[in-house]
Amino acid sequence: MGLAQPHTDPFTVALPGQRQALILFGSPGSGKGTQSKYLVERLGIPQISTGDMLREHIQIGDPIGVKVRELMRAGSLVSDELVNTLVEERLRDHDTDKGFILDGYPRTLHQAESMTALLDRLGIAPLVIHLVVDYTVIIARISGRRQCPVCGTLFNATSKPPKVDGVCDLDGSALVIREDDRESVVRERLDSYEKNTRPLLDFFRRAGRRMVEIDASELKPDEVFQKVLEQVQAQ
Ligand code: AMP
C-alpha cells in the first residue's frame, strides 16, 4: 500500500448487514483455496486466507514470519491471538467493505469465538460453506499439489494440471511443492483438523449460524463451484 489511509473506523461506515461474509470450511485439501478464488472472481470480494497471509510474512522474513515458520513447516497451528489480530486488522481494509471470504479461518474454538464476537459487532451474519471430501481423496490430491511461488495459484497433477508441466500458466514461474504439503506433514494437518477444527461445526450449529454442506469428493472444481454458487445465491 502506498499512501497512509485515514484512521476512520470502517466498521462504523459500512451499514450493518450489508457486508457479505462467506466462511470456506473444510479439511486441508478440501478445495477451500480454489473455491475462494472462483468466488473472488464471481463476487468481486476479496479472499482472506490466513495461510497465505502467514506465508507472505515468512517470505518477507519479518518477526511474524520468523515466529511462525517452524510451526507451519511442521503442520502445526500458529497462535490464535496472532491470526485473530491478522484477520481483525485485514477487515479494516476498505476492499472488504462489500464482503469477504474467509479461507482457513477460524480453525479453533477460540478463533471461532473471537470471529463470532467480531462479526456480531459488525452486524454481519456469515454463511459457513462446508466442503466435505474423503480423506483418501485428500491425501491423493495434496500429494499432487504444486503452487506458484509468485502468484500463489495452485495446480494439481490430476485435477488441474498446468499447461506446461511444472510451470505456472499465469506468470511462467517454476512451480514448487509447499513445505507443508509433504505427506507426513499432511497427516499432521489432518490430525489437527480432526482435533481442533472439525468440532467448530458443532459450535456453528449450536450458535445457529447459517451453514451449508457440499459433498465435493467426486466433483471437479468447477462442478463444486456451481454448487457453492447456488448455495450462496439461495441465501
Ligand atoms: P492453509 O494454507 O490454510 O492450509 O494454512 C497453512 C498453515 O498455516 C497451517 O497448517 C497452519 O500452520 C497455519 N495457519 C493458517 N491458518 C491458520 C489459523 N486460522 N490458525 C492457526 N494456524 C493457521
Boltz pocket constraint, residues with backbone or C-beta under 6 A from the ligand:
constraints:
  - pocket:
      binder: B
      contacts: [[A, 28], [A, 50], [A, 51], [A, 52], [A, 54], [A, 71], [A, 72], [A, 75], [A, 76], [A, 77], [A, 78], [A, 79], [A, 80], [A, 83], [A, 103], [A, 104], [A, 105], [A, 106], [A, 107], [A, 108], [A, 111], [A, 180], [A, 189]]
      max_distance: 6.0
